[in-house]
Amino acid sequence: MNVDVRVDRKLDHATIVLSGPFDLVHSTEVVHAVQNAEPHLDGCHSARLSLTQVNRIDGTGAVLLVRLLERLATKGCRTDVTASENPEVARLLSLYRSHGTEPPSLPTHTMNPLSRLGAIAAEMPAKANYAFDFTGRCAVALPKTVAAPTSVDWRSLPGLMQEIGADAWPVTSVANLLVGLIVGFLGVSQLGRFGAVAFVPELVVVAHFRELCPLITAIVVGGRSGAGLASEIATMKVSEEIDALRSMGLDPVRWLVVPRCLALVLTLPLLTWIGDILGLTGGLAATMAITNMTARAYIQDTLIHITAANLLVGLVKAPFLALAIGLIACGNGLATQGGAAAVGSRTTSAVVQSIFCVVVISTIFTFFFALLGI
């Protein structure tokens, strides 16, 4: 496919239609096409770049197009690049375009409470817009991943699974063991007043399997692995490694986000299942420590209440909680702007948002299963 830069002009407005590959291999053709089209843009007050027919672009093509836009700007022509036509090309062009410096904003810690609340409210639409945009980009990346498997860094997947799963296993196991102890002690202290200690195993199974284990595991993973993923990608962003990926024609969402979300989705249900076993062990230890119930009686009563519903309700939540952690951590990392302080700020924001979303999603699932009577 040949490189072409066509100018459709109506009075003082022009539409610049780009087609073909704008890369290093075709750089000579790009230069000639841009030079031939530029005289047709003299006297224009506004121009729109149509990117629909651009099938490939790299740093060389982006620089040549940005120089054309800059020359038009010096002549008083306002240019517009529509991101919806070809988001990848638009993002690469925006990377190379020069931006004016924005005035520094007032630090929030110097504001009074009302001003701080107003600043947070003013930022909410932009944050919501970015969240929906990033979620949409991730959804669009899935079919592209299937069509072009080489666009994903699959070699990093085993290491990510070890870092997120194997390395986090001791922390999540101890947390669930302690939660099982707490539920066991509370069950004995409260039910024992009514002579209903025999119901403690059922309480531990229902509370831990359905609610506490997936929630505690996701919170620990979100605080540990979510922070690690956010800081890693944020560091790559401020050190311009993300920009280098785009310059090489790689989509950061497919290359970085997809394997990390997949590693979380695969490992969190396994950690939840292991946490279920540790929670039952904690409940057994707590019950045997302060009651006369034998281990045999406790285990028999526990096995009766380990039903498919109690087991699957918690395991069904886990992949959704993992996906939320991955999207929030990677989204905050890719949105980082600035230096080291921005990396720390985004990491903190990723952890807080992950924990909050995990609790919200768990609540929604609980309400949904309650409506279904499960």
N, C-alpha and C positions, 0 to 999 in steps of 0.2 A: 504494500500500500504506500503510495507516494505522499510526501509531505505537502500540505496545502494550507495557505492562510488566505481566506477569502473575506472581503469586506463588503457587507450589505449596508448601504448608506441610505438613510432617509433624512433629508435636510441636514440638521446639525447633530443627528444621532446616528451612530454606526454600530453594527453587530459584527464582531470579528469571529468568523467561524474557523476553528482549527480542526484539522483532520490529519490522521497519519501518526507515525512514530516520531516523537520529539525526544531523541536520545543522542548519545555521543556518536553512534554509528552514522546517523543521518544529520549530523550537525551542519555540514555544508549546505544541504538542502534546506534546513531550517533557516539558516542565515539568509539565503537567497529569497526564500518565501517571505520572511519578515521584511527584508529590504524592499521587495516589490509591493508589499501591501501598505507600507508606511505612508507613501505619498497620497494614497486615497483617504487618509485619515486627517489631512490638513484641514483646520477650521472646525473640527468636531468639538462640541461642548461636552458630549458624553459618549462613552463606548462600552459595550458589553461583550465579554469574552464568552463564546460558546464552546464548551469543552466536551460536548457529547461524543464527538467522533474521534477524540484523542485515545488511541488504543495503547500507547506506551509513552512514558516520560521518565527522565532521570534528571540529575542535577544540572547537566549541560543544557538540556532543553528548557528547564525551569529558569535558569539564569538568562538565557536569550529572550524568553518571553517577558520576564520581569524587567529587563532593560528596555524593552519596547514600551511597557506600561509606564516606566519612569520617564521616558522621553515624552510620552503623551501627557503626563502630568505636568511636566515643565512647560508645555504649550497651552496649559489651561484646560485640558480635556480630562473629565472625571471618568475613571474606569471602574467597572463593576465585574467581579468574578463570582458567578453563581455556584455555590458549593454543592447544591442538590443535583446538578447535572452530572458531575463526575467528582465525587468527594475526595478520592485519592489525589487526583491531579490538582484540585483546588487547595488541598492541605499543603502539597509540595510547593505550590506557587506562593501561598501565604508564608511559608517558611523562609523563602528567599526575598520576599518583599520587605522593603525598609519601612519601619514603623516609627512614628514620632514618639518621643518620650512622654509618658503620662506624669502629671504632677503627683508627688507622693501623697498618699492618703494619711489621714490622722490616725495614729495608733489607737486601737480600741481601748487600751488600758488607761488612756488619758481622758476618755469620755465619761460623762455621767451615766448612770444606769439607763435613763430613758433614751439617751443618744445611742448607747450601745445596742439597746433593743431595736431601735429604729434602723441602725446599720445592719444588724442581722436580718431584719425583715426585708430590707432593700436588696440584700444579697440572695434571698431565697429563690426568686424567679430565675436568676441566672444559674444557680446551682441545680435547680430542678430541671432546667433546660439542658444543662450539660449531662445530668444523670440519664435523662431520657435519650439524648443523642448518643451517649456512650453505650447504653444498653442496646439501642438499635444497631449501632455499628457492630457490636458483638454478635447480635442475631444474624445480621447480614453476612458476617464472616464465617458462620458455620457451613452453609452450602458451598462457599468458595473454598473452605478447607477440604471438603470432600472432593471437590473438582480438582484442586491443586494441592495434594498432600505435602509437596515439597516446600510449600510456603509456610509451614509450621516447623518450629524447632523441636522435633520429636526426640532428638538426642538428649535434651534436658529433662525429659519426662521422668526417667528412673531416678535421677538425682533429686528432682522436686518431690517425688513420692517418698523418698527416704527422708528428706528434710522435713516434710510436712507430716508424714505418718510415723516412720520408725523413730525419728528423733523426738517426736512429741508424745510417743506412747507412754514413757514413764510419768510425765506430768499429768496427762489426762487420766491415766490409771489411778494414780494416787488421789487425784481430785475426786474421781467417782467412788473410790474406796471410802474416803472420808465422808462423802455425801451419803453413802449407804450406811455408815455408822451413825450419822446424825439422824437419818430417817428411822433406823432401828431403835435408837435411844428414845426418840420422840414417840414412836409407836408404843413402846413398852410403857413409858411414863404416863401416856394419856389413856391408852386402852386398858392398861393394868388396873386403873381405878374402877373399871366396870367388869373386871374379870374376863376381859376379851383378848388376852395375850395371844390366843391361838390365831387371831386375825393379823398379827404383825407380819408374817411372811407375805400374805396377800397385799398388805399395804406397801411393803417394800417393792414387790414386783410391779404393782400398778403405778406407783408414784415414780419409780426409777426408770422403768422401761418406757413408759409413755411420755413422760415429761422431763424429768430431771437429767437423765443421762444424755440425751441429744442436746439439751440446752447447755449443760455444764461443759460437755465436750466441745461444742461449737464456740462457746465463750473463750475457753482456753486456747483453742486453735486460732480464733480470731485475734486474741491478744498476742499470741506468739507468732504464728505463721503470717497472719494478716499484716502485722507490723513489719515483719521481715520482707514480705513481697512489696509492700508499699515503699519502704525505704530503698529497696534494691532498684525498683523501676524509677523512683524519684531521683536517685543518684545518676542513673543512666540518662534521665531527661536533662538535668542541669549540666551534665558533662557532655551533652550533645550527641550521645550515642544513639538516641532515638532518632535524631535528625539524620544521622549517618545511615540508619536502616532505611529511612524514607528515600534518601538519596540513591541507595542501591536498588530501589524499586520494591522493597519489602514493606508489607503492612505491619506496623507494630502490634496491632490487635491480634492478627493471626500468629505472628512470630512469638510474641511474648504472653499475651493474655490467654489464648486458647490452651496451651499446655499447663499453665498454672491453675486455671479453673478446672481443667480435667483432672489434674493431680489431687485437688481438693475434693472433687466429687467422688473420686475412687477411694480415697483414704479415710474420709470422715465417717462413712458408714461402718468401716472396719473398726475404727477407733471407738465408735459408739457401741458396737457389739462387744468388744473387749471390756468397755466400761460397764456394760450390763452385768457381765460376770463378776467384775470387781465390786459393783454395788451390792449384788446378792451376798458376796463374801463379807462385806462390811455389815450388812444387816444380820447375817448369821452370827458374826462375832459379837455384835452388840446385844443380841437377844440371849445368847448363851452366857454372856458375862453377868447379866443382872436378873435372869430368870432360871427356872429349872427345866426349861425345854431342852431336849436333847438335839444333837445335830441331825440324827436320823429323822426325827419328827419334823424338824424345821425344813429339811430338804424335801421330804415327801410332800409337805404342804406347799412348798414353793413350786415343785414340779406340776402340781395340779393347776396352779394359776398362771403358769407360763403358756398362755394360749397364743395362737397365731395373731389374734387381734392385738393383744398387749405387746407382742414382739414387733410386729410390722408397723404399728403406729409410730413408734420412735424411729425405726429404720427408714420409713418413708420420708420423714422430715429431714433426715441428715443430708441428702444430696441438695435439697433446696437451700438449706442453711449454708452448705459449703459453697454453692454457686453465689450466694449473696456476699459471702466473705471475699471470694475471689474477685468479683466484679467491683466491689467497693475498694479493695486494696489496690487493684491494678488501675482503676479509674482515678483514684487520688494520686497515684504515682505518675500517671501520664499527664495529669493536670498541673503538675508542679512547675512553678516559674520562680526563678531567683537562684539563690545560692544554698549554702548549708542550712541556714535558718529555715528556708522553705521546705527542705527535706524533712526536718524535724517536725514542722507544723503539719505537713501533709500526713506524716506517719501517725501523729497523735490523732488527727482527724479521722484517719482510716480506722484506727482501733475503736474510737468512740462510736463512729457510725456503724461499724460491723457489729459491735455488741448490741447497740440499739435495734438494728434491723433483725438480728438473730432473735431477740426477745419478741419483736413484733410478729415475725413470721411464725414463731412457735405458738404465739397466742392465736393467730389466724387459723392455724392447723387444728389447735385444740377446739376452737369454736366450731370449725367445720366438722370435725369428727363427732362432736357432741350433737350437732344437728342430725348427723346420719345415725346416731345411736350406737356408734362403735366404741 
